[in-house]
Amino acid sequence: MRARDKAAVSALRGTLAALDNAEAVPVDGAVPRAAALEASPVGAGATEVARRELSEREMLDVVRAEAAERLEAAAHLTAPAHAARADRLRAEAAVLLRFLDGSGDGAEGA
């Protein structure tokens, strides 16, 4: 696997995880966390809720934030010993920015 492919895979995996986290339903603070066993929901999936569906705009915001996070982290890695890590973060950000520009098709490199 080429180094460029590794950066793309890493960037896409991290971004997919961030998108998955963004789809999580917020926990309602009004619901008590501890209750009597008799009051507990029963059955498989009784406590499951549907995940949020992100709009295209929200998905783009997550991807944009992931790219910005990588560029910011790379900017903080100024020591020569961290040059390879900074280069990898910049390569990952470039992959994500390519998708934002519409030139990434998802099939390239991964």
C-alpha positions as CSV (number, residue, x, y, z in Angstrom):
1,M,0.0,0.0,0.0
2,R,1.4,3.4,-1.0
3,A,1.9,6.1,1.7
4,R,-0.7,8.2,0.0
5,D,-3.3,5.4,0.3
6,K,-2.5,5.0,4.0
7,A,-3.2,8.7,4.5
8,A,-6.4,8.5,2.6
9,V,-7.6,5.4,4.6
10,S,-6.7,7.1,7.9
11,A,-8.4,10.3,7.0
12,L,-11.6,8.5,5.8
13,R,-11.8,6.2,8.7
14,G,-11.4,9.1,11.2
15,T,-14.0,11.1,9.3
16,L,-16.5,8.3,9.1
17,A,-16.1,7.9,12.9
18,A,-16.8,11.6,13.4
19,L,-19.9,11.4,11.2
20,D,-21.1,8.4,13.2
21,N,-20.6,10.3,16.4
22,A,-22.5,13.3,14.9
23,E,-25.5,11.0,14.2
24,A,-25.7,10.0,17.9
25,V,-28.9,11.1,19.6
26,P,-28.3,13.5,22.6
27,V,-29.0,12.0,26.0
28,D,-32.0,13.6,27.7
29,G,-30.8,15.0,31.0
30,A,-34.4,14.8,32.5
31,V,-34.5,11.0,32.4
32,P,-33.3,9.5,35.6
33,R,-30.2,7.2,35.2
34,A,-31.0,4.8,38.0
35,A,-34.4,3.2,38.6
36,A,-35.9,0.2,40.0
37,L,-35.4,-3.0,38.1
38,E,-39.2,-3.4,37.7
39,A,-39.3,0.0,35.8
40,S,-36.6,-1.0,33.4
41,P,-37.5,-1.6,29.7
42,V,-37.7,-5.2,28.7
43,G,-36.8,-7.0,25.5
44,A,-34.1,-6.8,22.9
45,G,-33.8,-3.2,21.5
46,A,-36.2,-1.8,24.1
47,T,-33.8,1.0,24.9
48,E,-32.7,1.7,21.3
49,V,-33.5,4.9,19.5
50,A,-33.1,5.9,15.9
51,R,-29.9,7.8,15.1
52,R,-30.1,11.4,13.8
53,E,-30.0,11.8,10.0
54,L,-27.5,14.5,9.1
55,S,-28.2,16.9,6.4
56,E,-25.7,17.3,3.6
57,R,-24.7,20.6,5.1
58,E,-24.0,19.0,8.5
59,M,-22.0,16.3,6.9
60,L,-19.9,18.8,5.0
61,D,-19.3,20.7,8.2
62,V,-18.0,17.6,9.9
63,V,-15.6,16.9,7.1
64,R,-14.5,20.5,7.0
65,A,-13.9,20.3,10.8
66,E,-11.9,17.1,10.5
67,A,-9.7,18.7,7.8
68,A,-9.2,21.8,9.9
69,E,-8.3,19.8,13.0
70,R,-5.6,17.9,11.0
71,L,-4.1,21.1,9.6
72,E,-4.1,22.8,13.1
73,A,-2.4,19.7,14.6
74,A,0.2,19.7,11.8
75,A,0.9,23.4,12.4
76,H,1.6,22.7,16.1
77,L,4.2,20.0,15.2
78,T,7.1,22.2,14.5
79,A,10.0,20.1,15.9
80,P,12.0,18.3,13.2
81,A,11.3,15.0,15.0
82,H,7.6,15.4,14.2
83,A,8.0,16.4,10.5
84,A,6.8,13.0,9.2
85,R,3.7,13.1,11.4
86,A,2.9,16.7,10.3
87,D,3.3,15.7,6.7
88,R,0.9,12.8,7.2
89,L,-1.7,15.1,8.8
90,R,-1.4,17.5,5.9
91,A,-1.8,14.6,3.5
92,E,-5.0,13.5,5.4
93,A,-6.3,17.0,5.3
94,A,-5.7,17.2,1.6
95,V,-7.7,14.1,1.0
96,L,-10.6,15.5,2.9
97,L,-10.4,18.9,1.2
98,R,-10.4,17.1,-2.2
99,F,-13.8,15.6,-1.2
100,L,-15.1,19.0,-0.2
101,D,-14.0,20.4,-3.6
102,G,-16.0,17.6,-5.3
103,S,-13.0,16.1,-7.0
104,G,-12.8,13.0,-4.7
105,D,-15.0,10.2,-5.9
106,G,-14.4,7.7,-3.0
107,A,-12.9,5.1,-5.3
108,E,-9.5,6.6,-5.6
109,G,-6.7,5.2,-3.5
110,A,-8.8,3.3,-0.9
